[in-house]
């Protein structure tokens, strides 16, 4: 089983749609969770951290289910500029330093 | 806004040569990282560095690789005797605690 698993997509949705991404992780000792976005040939950029209570930042909502080892990201009212690859990232807290990236889910928003 | 910088943006080298990739992390960050991303593949963790020593490294980070923080600001990745399969984007990242911020990357091409 992969350490961090995501649906590779691509997801192709119209502008204004709601999109949901899912991610599962295998190591129950994982401590910190993040969503990053990566544009083509660019560096990953932090989108949001994911907390146990769930958190929201504008159109973006992230949820964590530790029991199921599952993380989600919801994008509401999607914009053309949301087109990117979304990376699920998990930190195995040994010395606060090992980070595992999922393979990413490609999202393409069409006008 | 402070950011991680990397130089050069593109490095071309001959197989068997040594390369040094340079990074300047964000100044008040304590943890430093190197990742690589082969074209079309996922971001892969190489190594993390804290308190002037390696804190974690992946199986990719073998004797061919080394890292150094030669002064208070730079963080370098050295690849000895490069191989064709070392061609990739190399990202440096830094964090104070938890969330990592990535540099723009160095594209390494080994001929």
Interface residues (C-beta under 8 A of the other chain):
Chain A: X32 X34 X38 X41 X42 X43 X44 X45 X46 X49 X87 X91 X94 X95 X96 X97 X98 X99 X100 X101 X102 X103 X104
Chain B: X31 X33 X35 X41 X42 X43 X44 X45 X48 X50 X55 X56 X89 X91 X97 X98 X99 X100 X101 X102 X103 X104 X105
